Amino acid sequence: MLYREAGQFKTTYAADMAVFPIRQDRIALALLVAVAFIAVPFMAEAQVWPFRTDYMVRAILIPFLILSLAAVGVNILIGYCGQISLGSGAFMAIGAYSAYKFATGVHIPLAWLGTAISIPPLPGLISIPLGGLMAALVGILFGIPSLRIKGLYLAVATLAAQFFFDWVFIRVKWFVNYNSSGSVSAPDMYLGPIHINTPVERYLLCLSAVVIFATLAKNLVRGNIGRQWMAIRDMDIAAELMGIRPLYAKLSAFAVSSFIVGVAGALFAFMYLGAWEPLAFDINRSFQLLFMVIIGGLGSILGCFLGAAFILILPIMLDQIPHAVGIPVSVETVSHLVFIVTGGLICYLLIVEPRGFARLWGIAKEKLRLWPFPY
């Protein structure tokens, strides 16, 4: 069989503890990255099937990558650190609006001092990580209650953050540069001579961000800080008795998670939406990210991608398959079917396999390694 470890010997501790200790996994990942960075842009530029139009890149691949990145941030907080959060949409909005303000120029009047703080417009590729940094600062602020409360009480506190920032971005016109309609348009994306305009260029930017942050997240959760997060998740009192500081562990999880979610929010606004309003990051966005993490697998980076793919592909399949077999289905029926199937699958996974698609994938790999004698 192809998936065997016979002849693969580990001679160092680093080789034994590698992220992908099996050679076949490394080859498969390298091929996947090569296809994503080389084959997909080439087919999109050549307009061959299934990239005969920009729809596949613009409406499927780009949101899939961005929401996968946001799910990675949410999974760090919920899956690895065990801190329930229902305010992910708010942190996406903070990243989006902060990046917009940095890209269009920041002017803060200080009337009582007779002066003002002004920051000139920054390139979009610099504004996006700055938006993530602002989301991280706010995440630390709203992570302070996690030091005293947990469980459903923490979920309610983060839900309050969601509603608070929904109100802020609607009522405070400074964030939209005093636009009466409340909606804003993303400025041009550039960094010096580099301009990002076409869907393929946007796709490559989002893919690069996802690869970088997913790699960093995978190494973080396997390191010292990741072990602290998981110790807090499993039993916080025992972790504190072992010398782990809950203040550092929980606030660092909120900071890293909020930073990644904020960057994803800025990319979602700049690269996918183009023009948006606060309702683009409402409570439904928070629940969507939570469902991705639950369905994909709590405490799994791979699960973030599997959950995002399921949530995005399911509505398309429910819309296209009935038409392909000659069964007319209305848009309202499709939307209801999405809620029914998603809710039913979440209930099924919570009962049968709480660790989601990532655990099912791991079981399949273990069975393949032991075939024809799977356990």
Protein Blocks (a to p, Z undefined) as FASTA:
>chain_A
ZZdcehiacfbfklmmgmblcfklmmmmmmmmmmmmmmmmmmmmnopafklbmklmmmmm
mmmmmmmmmmmmmmmmmmmnopacfklmmmmmmmmmmmmmmmnopadddfknopacdddd
ddfklmmmmmmmmmmmmmmmmmmmmmmggcjllmmmmmmmmmmmmmmmmmmmmlnoopan
lpacdddddehjbccfbfmlmmmmmmmmmmmmmmmmmmmmmmmmlmmmmmmmmommlmmm
nopafklmmmmmmmmmmmmmmmmmmmmmmmmnopacfklmcmklmmmmmmmmmmnoghia
klmmmmmmmmmmmmmmmmmmmmmnopacdfklmmmmmmmmmmmmmmmmmmmmmnljmlmm
mmmmmmmmmpcbdZZ
